[in-house]
C-alpha cells in the first residue's frame, strides 16, 4: 500500500496503513497472550518447585540465547525474507505454547523440560525480534517510522498491563495449563495477519546477502564506526542494565522498605505500567529521532527514579513511579526511532540484533549488581545508584559528542572530485539494510534520504570527513 511521504500527524498515524494496522492489531492479541503465559509459567514453576532458584533459571535461560546467538539472529534477518521468518517464528512460538499446555494438562511437566522450552523460547526470539523490527520498515514509509516505533512499544506495554491481570484471574479459574492453551490459540491471529500482508516493494534493488563468515561481528563494527550510534547504545545499554532493574528493586521496596506485601507490589507494577503507556503515547505524538532526545529522556528517567527512591511514604513512591515509567518510555521510543532512522537497510538486521543484545542482555548482570548494592548499602541506594548510572551515561555521551562536534572543521567539508561513483559502504554486505528495533530513516523506512544529503540538525550528526571510507565524502543513512 502506498504511503504518503507528507509529514504524518497524530499518535496513530501509522495505523492508516492497512498492512501495518493488521500487523499491529494481531500482534497486540499475541503480546497479551505471551504476557499471560509468562505469568502462568512463573507461577507453575514456583508451585512445582517452591524454589526461587528454579524461577531464576527459567528467566535466565530465556535471556541466554540473546547473549550467545543474538548477533547471528540479525544475520538471518538480513539474509532471508522477513515475512517468512515471522511466519516460521510465530509458528514455533505457538508450538512451544502447545507443548506447555499438553505437558501441564497431562500431568507430566518435569523441570528439566521446562528449562529446555524456556531456552528454546529465547532462541526463537533471537531471530524473531530483529526480523520483526525490520519488517516494520517494509510496511510503513519513513515519515511514519517514529509513530510505528511508538505504537510497537505501546502494544508491548499494554500487553504487560493487561496480560498479567487477566492471567492472575484465569489461573485461579481454569488453571495454568489452559492459560498456555489460550496463548497458543492467540498465535492463530498473528499467523493469519502476517500471511495476509504484502510488504511494500523495496526502494532499491536487493543486494547480495551478507556472508556467514564473520557476519555476526559486522553489526558491532558498523555501530563502532558511527559515533552517534555508539553514544545512543551506550546510554541505552547502561540504563537498561542498571536503571531498569524493577523486578529486583520494586520487590525489595515492597518487602523491606514499605512492608506492603504482594498486593502492594502489584500496585507498584501497575503504577509503573500506567506511566509507561502514558509515556509511549506522549513520545509517539511528538518524538524526534535525535541524540539530544535520547539524552534528555535518560536524564529525565534517571532523575525521576532517584526521586522515587527517596520518597518516605508508600503513596508518594507510587506517585513517582508514574512519571518514572513515562520517562522510561520516552527514552525507549527515542532510541528506537533514532536507530531505525540511522541504519542502512543492508545492515539493519545485524544492527537490530546489537540493539536486542544491549537492551536485554544486560539484565543478568544488572539485577545481581543492584541486588548486591541494595543488600549492603540499602534498598534506596540500590535503586538510586542504578538511576545515577543512566544520568551519568547520558551526560557523559552528550559531552563526548559535543567535544567531537567542536573539534570538527567549522566550514562545510567538500569531498574530493571522483571519476567513479563513491562507495556507499566499505564493509562487506553493506548494500543491504537491516530494519532494527528503532524506526527512523534506516531499516524501518522505505524512503530513505537522498545520497549526499542529511536532513538532521547539525547538532545531531557527526561531522563527515571527505576521506571517510564509510561515506566516500557523502552522507548516507
Buried (B, 14 or more C-beta within 10 A) or exposed (E): BEBEEEEBEEBBBBBBBEBBBBBBBBBBBBBBBBBBBBBBBBBBBBEBBEEEEBBEBBBBBBBBBBBBBBBBBBBBBBBBEBBEBBBBBBBBBBBBBBBBBBBBBEEEBEBEEBBEBBBBBBBBBBBBBBBBBBBBBBBBBBBBBBBBBBBBBBBBBBBBBBBBBBBBEBBEEEBBBBBBBBBBBBBBBBBEBBEEBEBBEEEEEEBEBBEEEEBBEBBBEBBEBBBBBBBBBBBBBBBBBBBBBBBBBBBBBBBEBBEBEEEBBBBBBBBBBBBBBBBBBBBBBEBBBBBBBBBBBBBBBBBBBBBBBEBEEBEEBBBBBBBBBBBBBBBBBBBBBBBBBBBBBBBBBBBBBBBBBBBBBBBBEBBEBBBEBBEEEBBBBBBBBBBBBBBBBBBBBBEBBEEBBEEBEEEEEEBEEEEEEBBBBEBBBBBBBBBBBBBBBBBBBBBBBEBEEBEBEEEBBBBBBEEBEBBBBBBBB
